Amino acid sequence: QVQLVESGGGLVQAGGSLRLSCAASGSTRSIAVMGWYRQAPGKQRDLVADINSGGSTNYADSVKGRFTISRDNAKNTVDLQMNSLKPEDTAVYYCNFYSVSRNVNYWGQGTQVTVSS
């Protein structure tokens, strides 16, 4: 099992910044992709960004150039720096740990990000 603890959500005005952090613990000794997803009310959960253990990243088109994902393999953490936030970024953000070797997804509890106009 892998446990994920997120922090850093909150309320910010449009154009502002927030940084989300996620720490993984437990059975983390596996090749894994870590990332962030988000889910707005009435919508499906979508990928925001992810990063593999080698540092290769993948971003949703809507956040490219504004968000940056980073990872510390030694600490099993993944961060999401969000700049130039827009009201449409408002959602619950979930940390994700995908174990490639076990083909299993683990999820954090979610953290609310609200961007006011």
N, CA, C and O atoms as CSV, one atom per row, in Angstrom:
chain,resi,resn,atom,element,x,y,z
A,1,GLN,N,N,0.835,-1.202,0.000
A,1,GLN,CA,C,0.000,0.000,0.000
A,1,GLN,C,C,0.869,1.251,0.000
A,1,GLN,O,O,1.983,1.262,0.522
A,2,VAL,N,N,0.329,2.294,-0.596
A,2,VAL,CA,C,1.000,3.592,-0.642
A,2,VAL,C,C,0.028,4.618,-0.082
A,2,VAL,O,O,-1.142,4.656,-0.463
A,3,GLN,N,N,0.521,5.440,0.817
A,3,GLN,CA,C,-0.278,6.524,1.372
A,3,GLN,C,C,0.238,7.848,0.824
A,3,GLN,O,O,1.444,8.075,0.730
A,4,LEU,N,N,-0.697,8.710,0.466
A,4,LEU,CA,C,-0.358,10.011,-0.099
A,4,LEU,C,C,-0.980,11.103,0.754
A,4,LEU,O,O,-2.169,11.055,1.068
A,5,VAL,N,N,-0.177,12.083,1.124
A,5,VAL,CA,C,-0.656,13.211,1.921
A,5,VAL,C,C,-0.375,14.488,1.154
A,5,VAL,O,O,0.771,14.793,0.822
A,6,GLU,N,N,-1.438,15.230,0.878
A,6,GLU,CA,C,-1.336,16.458,0.087
A,6,GLU,C,C,-1.420,17.676,0.994
A,6,GLU,O,O,-1.982,17.626,2.088
A,7,SER,N,N,-0.848,18.766,0.512
A,7,SER,CA,C,-0.967,20.037,1.216
A,7,SER,C,C,-0.819,21.164,0.213
A,7,SER,O,O,-0.303,20.974,-0.889
A,8,GLY,N,N,-1.280,22.343,0.612
A,8,GLY,CA,C,-1.018,23.528,-0.192
A,8,GLY,C,C,-2.193,24.126,-0.925
A,8,GLY,O,O,-2.034,25.160,-1.573
A,9,GLY,N,N,-3.353,23.531,-0.854
A,9,GLY,CA,C,-4.496,24.125,-1.531
A,9,GLY,C,C,-4.961,25.388,-0.821
A,9,GLY,O,O,-4.437,25.754,0.231
A,10,GLY,N,N,-5.951,26.047,-1.412
A,10,GLY,CA,C,-6.495,27.237,-0.787
A,10,GLY,C,C,-7.219,28.119,-1.763
A,10,GLY,O,O,-7.560,27.712,-2.874
A,11,LEU,N,N,-7.450,29.351,-1.320
A,11,LEU,CA,C,-8.156,30.346,-2.111
A,11,LEU,C,C,-7.173,31.406,-2.584
A,11,LEU,O,O,-6.375,31.920,-1.800
A,12,VAL,N,N,-7.235,31.728,-3.861
A,12,VAL,CA,C,-6.326,32.718,-4.417
A,12,VAL,C,C,-7.055,33.509,-5.491
A,12,VAL,O,O,-7.989,33.003,-6.114
A,13,GLN,N,N,-6.638,34.733,-5.707
A,13,GLN,CA,C,-7.233,35.541,-6.772
A,13,GLN,C,C,-6.644,35.155,-8.122
A,13,GLN,O,O,-5.529,34.639,-8.205
A,14,ALA,N,N,-7.402,35.412,-9.165
A,14,ALA,CA,C,-6.915,35.154,-10.515
A,14,ALA,C,C,-5.590,35.872,-10.740
A,14,ALA,O,O,-5.413,37.029,-10.356
A,15,GLY,N,N,-4.667,35.158,-11.370
A,15,GLY,CA,C,-3.332,35.685,-11.592
A,15,GLY,C,C,-2.341,35.333,-10.507
A,15,GLY,O,O,-1.137,35.541,-10.661
A,16,GLY,N,N,-2.848,34.797,-9.407
A,16,GLY,CA,C,-1.984,34.430,-8.301
A,16,GLY,C,C,-1.345,33.066,-8.473
A,16,GLY,O,O,-1.472,32.418,-9.512
A,17,SER,N,N,-0.653,32.649,-7.419
A,17,SER,CA,C,0.086,31.383,-7.448
A,17,SER,C,C,-0.223,30.553,-6.214
A,17,SER,O,O,-0.555,31.077,-5.151
A,18,LEU,N,N,-0.104,29.251,-6.387
A,18,LEU,CA,C,-0.180,28.294,-5.283
A,18,LEU,C,C,0.791,27.165,-5.571
A,18,LEU,O,O,1.127,26.887,-6.722
A,19,ARG,N,N,1.229,26.531,-4.517
A,19,ARG,CA,C,2.102,25.368,-4.666
A,19,ARG,C,C,1.494,24.208,-3.890
A,19,ARG,O,O,1.239,24.306,-2.690
A,20,LEU,N,N,1.272,23.119,-4.594
A,20,LEU,CA,C,0.761,21.895,-3.987
A,20,LEU,C,C,1.914,20.931,-3.752
A,20,LEU,O,O,2.824,20.817,-4.573
A,21,SER,N,N,1.863,20.243,-2.622
A,21,SER,CA,C,2.877,19.250,-2.302
A,21,SER,C,C,2.215,17.929,-1.935
A,21,SER,O,O,1.116,17.901,-1.382
A,22,CYS,N,N,2.896,16.846,-2.250
A,22,CYS,CA,C,2.374,15.520,-1.944
A,22,CYS,C,C,3.533,14.638,-1.502
A,22,CYS,O,O,4.569,14.569,-2.164
A,23,ALA,N,N,3.343,13.970,-0.381
A,23,ALA,CA,C,4.358,13.056,0.133
A,23,ALA,C,C,3.818,11.639,0.127
A,23,ALA,O,O,2.722,11.384,0.626
A,24,ALA,N,N,4.580,10.723,-0.435
A,24,ALA,CA,C,4.181,9.316,-0.494
A,24,ALA,C,C,4.942,8.520,0.555
A,24,ALA,O,O,6.125,8.756,0.800
A,25,SER,N,N,4.249,7.585,1.161
A,25,SER,CA,C,4.888,6.685,2.132
A,25,SER,C,C,4.309,5.284,1.955
A,25,SER,O,O,3.287,5.083,1.300
A,26,GLY,N,N,4.997,4.333,2.561
A,26,GLY,CA,C,4.552,2.952,2.441
A,26,GLY,C,C,5.375,2.209,1.409
A,26,GLY,O,O,6.599,2.337,1.373
A,27,SER,N,N,4.717,1.443,0.583
A,27,SER,CA,C,5.391,0.590,-0.404
A,27,SER,C,C,5.731,1.390,-1.653
A,27,SER,O,O,5.151,1.184,-2.719
A,28,THR,N,N,6.681,2.306,-1.502
A,28,THR,CA,C,7.034,3.198,-2.604
A,28,THR,C,C,8.225,2.712,-3.408
A,28,THR,O,O,8.635,3.370,-4.365
A,29,ARG,N,N,8.788,1.568,-3.033
A,29,ARG,CA,C,9.969,1.070,-3.731
A,29,ARG,C,C,9.571,0.371,-5.021
A,29,ARG,O,O,9.720,-0.843,-5.162
A,30,SER,N,N,9.076,1.138,-5.933
A,30,SER,CA,C,8.733,0.595,-7.242
A,30,SER,C,C,8.832,1.712,-8.256
A,30,SER,O,O,8.769,2.896,-7.925
A,31,ILE,N,N,8.990,1.304,-9.493
A,31,ILE,CA,C,8.990,2.319,-10.548
A,31,ILE,C,C,7.597,2.929,-10.606
A,31,ILE,O,O,6.598,2.220,-10.733
A,32,ALA,N,N,7.546,4.228,-10.515
A,32,ALA,CA,C,6.240,4.865,-10.426
A,32,ALA,C,C,6.216,6.191,-11.165
A,32,ALA,O,O,7.218,6.894,-11.286
A,33,VAL,N,N,5.034,6.492,-11.646
A,33,VAL,CA,C,4.755,7.816,-12.182
A,33,VAL,C,C,3.946,8.542,-11.116
A,33,VAL,O,O,2.970,8.001,-10.595
A,34,MET,N,N,4.340,9.741,-10.798
A,34,MET,CA,C,3.609,10.545,-9.831
A,34,MET,C,C,3.025,11.747,-10.542
A,34,MET,O,O,3.617,12.279,-11.481
A,35,GLY,N,N,1.869,12.165,-10.091
A,35,GLY,CA,C,1.247,13.279,-10.782
A,35,GLY,C,C,0.101,13.897,-10.014
A,35,GLY,O,O,-0.197,13.533,-8.876
A,36,TRP,N,N,-0.520,14.835,-10.676
A,36,TRP,CA,C,-1.667,15.563,-10.129
A,36,TRP,C,C,-2.824,15.504,-11.129
A,36,TRP,O,O,-2.657,15.705,-12.332
A,37,TYR,N,N,-3.983,15.224,-10.583
A,37,TYR,CA,C,-5.221,15.263,-11.345
A,37,TYR,C,C,-6.141,16.281,-10.685
A,37,TYR,O,O,-5.915,16.676,-9.541
A,38,ARG,N,N,-7.166,16.702,-11.396
A,38,ARG,CA,C,-8.143,17.610,-10.785
A,38,ARG,C,C,-9.545,17.265,-11.249
A,38,ARG,O,O,-9.766,16.724,-12.332
A,39,GLN,N,N,-10.481,17.606,-10.371
A,39,GLN,CA,C,-11.883,17.338,-10.669
A,39,GLN,C,C,-12.724,18.520,-10.222
A,39,GLN,O,O,-12.790,18.845,-9.036
A,40,ALA,N,N,-13.359,19.148,-11.184
A,40,ALA,CA,C,-14.284,20.241,-10.900
A,40,ALA,C,C,-15.682,19.663,-10.698
A,40,ALA,O,O,-15.962,18.556,-11.158
A,41,PRO,N,N,-16.559,20.393,-10.019
A,41,PRO,CA,C,-17.915,19.884,-9.778
A,41,PRO,C,C,-18.623,19.499,-11.069
A,41,PRO,O,O,-18.674,20.281,-12.019
A,42,GLY,N,N,-19.164,18.301,-11.095
A,42,GLY,CA,C,-19.910,17.833,-12.257
A,42,GLY,C,C,-19.063,17.384,-13.421
A,42,GLY,O,O,-19.591,17.069,-14.488
A,43,LYS,N,N,-17.748,17.349,-13.236
A,43,LYS,CA,C,-16.856,16.958,-14.324
A,43,LYS,C,C,-16.029,15.749,-13.924
A,43,LYS,O,O,-15.964,15.386,-12.749
A,44,GLN,N,N,-15.400,15.132,-14.910
A,44,GLN,CA,C,-14.563,13.971,-14.633
A,44,GLN,C,C,-13.201,14.416,-14.109
A,44,GLN,O,O,-12.809,15.575,-14.240
A,45,ARG,N,N,-12.505,13.471,-13.520
A,45,ARG,CA,C,-11.166,13.738,-13.025
A,45,ARG,C,C,-10.190,13.667,-14.200
A,45,ARG,O,O,-10.135,12.668,-14.917
A,46,ASP,N,N,-9.434,14.725,-14.382
A,46,ASP,CA,C,-8.523,14.819,-15.513
A,46,ASP,C,C,-7.079,15.011,-15.062
A,46,ASP,O,O,-6.811,15.569,-13.998
A,47,LEU,N,N,-6.170,14.543,-15.884
A,47,LEU,CA,C,-4.750,14.734,-15.620
A,47,LEU,C,C,-4.388,16.214,-15.735
A,47,LEU,O,O,-4.797,16.895,-16.676
A,48,VAL,N,N,-3.619,16.696,-14.765
A,48,VAL,CA,C,-3.037,18.033,-14.840
A,48,VAL,C,C,-1.590,17.921,-15.314
A,48,VAL,O,O,-1.185,18.565,-16.282
A,49,ALA,N,N,-0.827,17.095,-14.616
A,49,ALA,CA,C,0.577,16.891,-14.975
A,49,ALA,C,C,1.086,15.638,-14.279
A,49,ALA,O,O,0.622,15.281,-13.196
A,50,ASP,N,N,2.040,14.980,-14.910
A,50,ASP,CA,C,2.702,13.874,-14.224
A,50,ASP,C,C,4.181,13.855,-14.578
A,50,ASP,O,O,4.632,14.534,-15.501
A,51,ILE,N,N,4.925,13.054,-13.811
A,51,ILE,CA,C,6.380,12.999,-13.968
A,51,ILE,C,C,6.843,11.597,-13.597
A,51,ILE,O,O,6.419,11.042,-12.583
A,52,ASN,N,N,7.711,11.031,-14.418
A,52,ASN,CA,C,8.213,9.706,-14.081
A,52,ASN,C,C,9.503,9.817,-13.273
A,52,ASN,O,O,9.995,10.916,-13.015
A,53,SER,N,N,10.035,8.684,-12.884
A,53,SER,CA,C,11.196,8.688,-12.005
A,53,SER,C,C,12.429,9.248,-12.696
A,53,SER,O,O,13.377,9.671,-12.035
A,54,GLY,N,N,12.417,9.252,-14.030
A,54,GLY,CA,C,13.533,9.825,-14.772
A,54,GLY,C,C,13.411,11.319,-14.985
A,54,GLY,O,O,14.326,11.954,-15.508
A,55,GLY,N,N,12.274,11.888,-14.578
A,55,GLY,CA,C,12.091,13.331,-14.703
A,55,GLY,C,C,11.332,13.786,-15.929
A,55,GLY,O,O,11.157,14.988,-16.128
A,56,SER,N,N,10.876,12.863,-16.754
A,56,SER,CA,C,10.087,13.237,-17.922
A,56,SER,C,C,8.694,13.669,-17.480
A,56,SER,O,O,8.060,13.020,-16.647
A,57,THR,N,N,8.235,14.770,-18.049
A,57,THR,CA,C,6.960,15.350,-17.618
A,57,THR,C,C,5.928,15.350,-18.734
A,57,THR,O,O,6.244,15.246,-19.919
A,58,ASN,N,N,4.688,15.473,-18.301
A,58,ASN,CA,C,3.563,15.498,-19.216
A,58,ASN,C,C,2.540,16.461,-18.626
A,58,ASN,O,O,2.197,16.359,-17.449
A,59,TYR,N,N,2.050,17.402,-19.445
A,59,TYR,CA,C,1.122,18.419,-18.955
A,59,TYR,C,C,-0.149,18.446,-19.800
A,59,TYR,O,O,-0.116,18.191,-21.003
A,60,ALA,N,N,-1.255,18.757,-19.156
A,60,ALA,CA,C,-2.469,19.060,-19.905
A,60,ALA,C,C,-2.243,20.354,-20.671
A,60,ALA,O,O,-1.548,21.252,-20.195
A,61,ASP,N,N,-2.827,20.447,-21.848
A,61,ASP,CA,C,-2.635,21.652,-22.666
A,61,ASP,C,C,-3.063,22.909,-21.932
A,61,ASP,O,O,-2.462,23.970,-22.104
A,62,SER,N,N,-4.091,22.794,-21.122
A,62,SER,CA,C,-4.655,23.974,-20.451
A,62,SER,C,C,-3.723,24.578,-19.404
A,62,SER,O,O,-3.928,25.716,-18.982
A,63,VAL,N,N,-2.710,23.836,-18.981
A,63,VAL,CA,C,-1.818,24.345,-17.931
A,63,VAL,C,C,-0.385,24.543,-18.406
A,63,VAL,O,O,0.454,25.032,-17.649
A,64,LYS,N,N,-0.101,24.177,-19.630
A,64,LYS,CA,C,1.260,24.323,-20.140
A,64,LYS,C,C,1.699,25.781,-20.083
A,64,LYS,O,O,0.958,26.686,-20.467
A,65,GLY,N,N,2.901,25.985,-19.604
A,65,GLY,CA,C,3.434,27.341,-19.478
A,65,GLY,C,C,3.056,28.039,-18.189
A,65,GLY,O,O,3.607,29.092,-17.869
A,66,ARG,N,N,2.118,27.466,-17.441
A,66,ARG,CA,C,1.691,28.087,-16.182
A,66,ARG,C,C,2.025,27.208,-14.970
A,66,ARG,O,O,2.359,27.720,-13.901
A,67,PHE,N,N,1.935,25.911,-15.140
A,67,PHE,CA,C,2.178,24.974,-14.039
A,67,PHE,C,C,3.496,24.240,-14.274
A,67,PHE,O,O,3.889,23.979,-15.411
A,68,THR,N,N,4.164,23.917,-13.176
A,68,THR,CA,C,5.401,23.139,-13.244
A,68,THR,C,C,5.360,22.037,-12.201
A,68,THR,O,O,5.132,22.288,-11.018
A,69,ILE,N,N,5.583,20.823,-12.654
A,69,ILE,CA,C,5.626,19.685,-11.734
A,69,ILE,C,C,7.077,19.314,-11.473
A,69,ILE,O,O,7.920,19.373,-12.367
A,70,SER,N,N,7.351,18.931,-10.238
A,70,SER,CA,C,8.707,18.512,-9.873
A,70,SER,C,C,8.615,17.349,-8.888
A,70,SER,O,O,7.590,17.124,-8.245
A,71,ARG,N,N,9.713,16.630,-8.796
A,71,ARG,CA,C,9.691,15.406,-7.989
A,71,ARG,C,C,11.027,15.210,-7.304
A,71,ARG,O,O,12.079,15.504,-7.871
A,72,ASP,N,N,10.978,14.710,-6.081
A,72,ASP,CA,C,12.178,14.350,-5.340
A,72,ASP,C,C,12.095,12.853,-5.075
A,72,ASP,O,O,11.351,12.415,-4.198
A,73,ASN,N,N,12.849,12.077,-5.822
A,73,ASN,CA,C,12.762,10.619,-5.692
A,73,ASN,C,C,13.248,10.133,-4.329
A,73,ASN,O,O,12.728,9.153,-3.796
A,74,ALA,N,N,14.220,10.802,-3.779
A,74,ALA,CA,C,14.760,10.386,-2.476
A,74,ALA,C,C,13.733,10.582,-1.364
A,74,ALA,O,O,13.667,9.793,-0.422
A,75,LYS,N,N,12.939,11.634,-1.483
A,75,LYS,CA,C,11.944,11.944,-0.448
A,75,LYS,C,C,10.551,11.434,-0.803
A,75,LYS,O,O,9.628,11.511,0.008
A,76,ASN,N,N,10.406,10.915,-2.014
A,76,ASN,CA,C,9.081,10.449,-2.488
A,76,ASN,C,C,8.046,11.559,-2.430
A,76,ASN,O,O,6.937,11.368,-1.931
A,77,THR,N,N,8.416,12.702,-2.939
A,77,THR,CA,C,7.488,13.824,-2.966
A,77,THR,C,C,7.311,14.328,-4.395
A,77,THR,O,O,8.188,14.174,-5.246
A,78,VAL,N,N,6.162,14.929,-4.627
A,78,VAL,CA,C,5.896,15.560,-5.911
A,78,VAL,C,C,5.181,16.879,-5.633
A,78,VAL,O,O,4.234,16.934,-4.848
A,79,ASP,N,N,5.643,17.926,-6.282
A,79,ASP,CA,C,5.084,19.255,-6.098
A,79,ASP,C,C,4.504,19.766,-7.407
A,79,ASP,O,O,4.918,19.368,-8.497
A,80,LEU,N,N,3.542,20.652,-7.267
A,80,LEU,CA,C,2.964,21.312,-8.429
A,80,LEU,C,C,2.942,22.812,-8.169
A,80,LEU,O,O,2.181,23.295,-7.330
A,81,GLN,N,N,3.771,23.535,-8.883
A,81,GLN,CA,C,3.791,24.991,-8.792
A,81,GLN,C,C,2.805,25.532,-9.804
A,81,GLN,O,O,2.936,25.275,-11.001
A,82,MET,N,N,1.828,26.271,-9.338
A,82,MET,CA,C,0.775,26.795,-10.199
A,82,MET,C,C,0.839,28.317,-10.223
A,82,MET,O,O,0.623,28.974,-9.204
A,83,ASN,N,N,1.135,28.862,-11.380
A,83,ASN,CA,C,1.219,30.310,-11.562
A,83,ASN,C,C,0.130,30.780,-12.522
A,83,ASN,O,O,-0.472,29.988,-13.248
A,84,SER,N,N,-0.103,32.080,-12.503
A,84,SER,CA,C,-1.103,32.676,-13.402
A,84,SER,C,C,-2.422,31.917,-13.340
A,84,SER,O,O,-3.006,31.573,-14.368
A,85,LEU,N,N,-2.873,31.668,-12.144
A,85,LEU,CA,C,-4.076,30.863,-11.960
A,85,LEU,C,C,-5.302,31.573,-12.522
A,85,LEU,O,O,-5.409,32.799,-12.497
A,86,LYS,N,N,-6.217,30.757,-13.026
A,86,LYS,CA,C,-7.453,31.245,-13.624
A,86,LYS,C,C,-8.647,30.648,-12.884
A,86,LYS,O,O,-8.517,29.593,-12.261
A,87,PRO,N,N,-9.796,31.295,-12.938
A,87,PRO,CA,C,-10.984,30.730,-12.283
A,87,PRO,C,C,-11.292,29.303,-12.750
A,87,PRO,O,O,-11.801,28.491,-11.976
A,88,GLU,N,N,-10.987,29.006,-13.993
A,88,GLU,CA,C,-11.265,27.659,-14.491
A,88,GLU,C,C,-10.310,26.604,-13.943
A,88,GLU,O,O,-10.489,25.413,-14.199
A,89,ASP,N,N,-9.306,27.027,-13.199
A,89,ASP,CA,C,-8.438,26.069,-12.508
A,89,ASP,C,C,-9.055,25.591,-11.193
A,89,ASP,O,O,-8.526,24.688,-10.545
A,90,THR,N,N,-10.162,26.193,-10.809
A,90,THR,CA,C,-10.828,25.798,-9.573
A,90,THR,C,C,-11.275,24.344,-9.636
A,90,THR,O,O,-11.990,23.941,-10.554
A,91,ALA,N,N,-10.847,23.565,-8.654
A,91,ALA,CA,C,-11.154,22.134,-8.623
A,91,ALA,C,C,-10.566,21.533,-7.351
A,91,ALA,O,O,-9.822,22.180,-6.613
A,92,VAL,N,N,-10.924,20.287,-7.125
A,92,VAL,CA,C,-10.206,19.493,-6.119
A,92,VAL,C,C,-9.042,18.826,-6.833
A,92,VAL,O,O,-9.224,18.166,-7.857
A,93,TYR,N,N,-7.858,19.000,-6.291
A,93,TYR,CA,C,-6.645,18.450,-6.889
A,93,TYR,C,C,-6.225,17.202,-6.108
A,93,TYR,O,O,-6.153,17.206,-4.879
A,94,TYR,N,N,-5.954,16.145,-6.859
A,94,TYR,CA,C,-5.606,14.855,-6.266
A,94,TYR,C,C,-4.188,14.454,-6.667
A,94,TYR,O,O,-3.811,14.518,-7.838
A,95,CYS,N,N,-3.439,14.051,-5.695
A,95,CYS,CA,C,-2.119,13.469,-5.957
A,95,CYS,C,C,-2.296,12.015,-6.372
A,95,CYS,O,O,-3.144,11.298,-5.841
A,96,ASN,N,N,-1.487,11.603,-7.320
A,96,ASN,CA,C,-1.578,10.232,-7.829
A,96,ASN,C,C,-0.207,9.576,-7.842
A,96,ASN,O,O,0.798,10.198,-8.188
A,97,PHE,N,N,-0.189,8.313,-7.459
A,97,PHE,CA,C,1.031,7.489,-7.506
A,97,PHE,C,C,0.657,6.240,-8.285
A,97,PHE,O,O,-0.127,5.418,-7.811
A,98,TYR,N,N,1.217,6.099,-9.480
A,98,TYR,CA,C,0.941,4.922,-10.288
A,98,TYR,C,C,2.153,4.009,-10.257
A,98,TYR,O,O,3.227,4.358,-10.749
A,99,SER,N,N,1.965,2.831,-9.669
A,99,SER,CA,C,3.032,1.848,-9.624
A,99,SER,C,C,3.052,1.087,-10.940
A,99,SER,O,O,2.152,0.301,-11.233
A,100,VAL,N,N,4.087,1.332,-11.723
A,100,VAL,CA,C,4.200,0.675,-13.020
A,100,VAL,C,C,4.341,-0.833,-12.849
A,100,VAL,O,O,3.711,-1.606,-13.571
A,101,SER,N,N,5.162,-1.245,-11.903
A,101,SER,CA,C,5.420,-2.676,-11.718
A,101,SER,C,C,4.186,-3.430,-11.234
A,101,SER,O,O,3.987,-4.589,-11.598
A,102,ARG,N,N,3.352,-2.779,-10.411
A,102,ARG,CA,C,2.164,-3.450,-9.873
A,102,ARG,C,C,0.896,-3.078,-10.648
A,102,ARG,O,O,-0.170,-3.653,-10.430
A,103,ASN,N,N,1.033,-2.108,-11.556
A,103,ASN,CA,C,-0.130,-1.637,-12.317
A,103,ASN,C,C,-1.278,-1.243,-11.382
A,103,ASN,O,O,-2.420,-1.666,-11.563
A,104,VAL,N,N,-0.954,-0.440,-10.399
A,104,VAL,CA,C,-1.933,-0.008,-9.406
A,104,VAL,C,C,-1.831,1.498,-9.225
A,104,VAL,O,O,-0.737,2.060,-9.172
A,105,ASN,N,N,-2.993,2.144,-9.131
A,105,ASN,CA,C,-3.063,3.573,-8.844
A,105,ASN,C,C,-3.393,3.811,-7.375
A,105,ASN,O,O,-4.237,3.126,-6.796
A,106,TYR,N,N,-2.726,4.775,-6.792
A,106,TYR,CA,C,-3.041,5.223,-5.443
A,106,TYR,C,C,-3.386,6.703,-5.510
A,106,TYR,O,O,-2.832,7.447,-6.318
A,107,TRP,N,N,-4.323,7.125,-4.636
A,107,TRP,CA,C,-4.799,8.501,-4.664
A,107,TRP,C,C,-4.718,9.151,-3.292
A,107,TRP,O,O,-4.916,8.505,-2.262
A,108,GLY,N,N,-4.425,10.438,-3.306
A,108,GLY,CA,C,-4.525,11.208,-2.090
A,108,GLY,C,C,-5.974,11.568,-1.812
A,108,GLY,O,O,-6.876,11.223,-2.576
A,109,GLN,N,N,-6.178,12.267,-0.704
A,109,GLN,CA,C,-7.540,12.602,-0.285
A,109,GLN,C,C,-8.096,13.809,-1.039
A,109,GLN,O,O,-9.302,14.059,-1.010
A,110,GLY,N,N,-7.240,14.542,-1.698
A,110,GLY,CA,C,-7.662,15.717,-2.453
A,110,GLY,C,C,-7.512,16.997,-1.663
A,110,GLY,O,O,-7.685,17.022,-0.445
A,111,THR,N,N,-7.185,18.063,-2.379
A,111,THR,CA,C,-7.066,19.373,-1.751
A,111,THR,C,C,-7.769,20.398,-2.654
A,111,THR,O,O,-7.601,20.385,-3.874
A,112,GLN,N,N,-8.538,21.262,-2.048
A,112,GLN,CA,C,-9.349,22.220,-2.809
A,112,GLN,C,C,-8.508,23.413,-3.231
A,112,GLN,O,O,-7.787,24.000,-2.425
A,113,VAL,N,N,-8.613,23.757,-4.496
A,113,VAL,CA,C,-8.020,24.981,-5.033
A,113,VAL,C,C,-9.161,25.815,-5.602
A,113,VAL,O,O,-9.905,25.366,-6.473
A,114,THR,N,N,-9.283,27.027,-5.097
A,114,THR,CA,C,-10.336,27.931,-5.560
A,114,THR,C,C,-9.692,29.225,-6.040
A,114,THR,O,O,-8.943,29.871,-5.308
A,115,VAL,N,N,-9.995,29.590,-7.279
A,115,VAL,CA,C,-9.451,30.807,-7.873
A,115,VAL,C,C,-10.603,31.768,-8.114
A,115,VAL,O,O,-11.520,31.474,-8.881
A,116,SER,N,N,-10.551,32.906,-7.459
A,116,SER,CA,C,-11.622,33.886,-7.598
A,116,SER,C,C,-11.292,34.886,-8.702
A,116,SER,O,O,-10.128,35.206,-8.944
A,117,SER,N,N,-12.314,35.361,-9.351
A,117,SER,CA,C,-12.118,36.309,-10.466
A,117,SER,C,C,-12.133,37.751,-9.981
A,117,SER,O,O,-11.982,38.674,-10.782
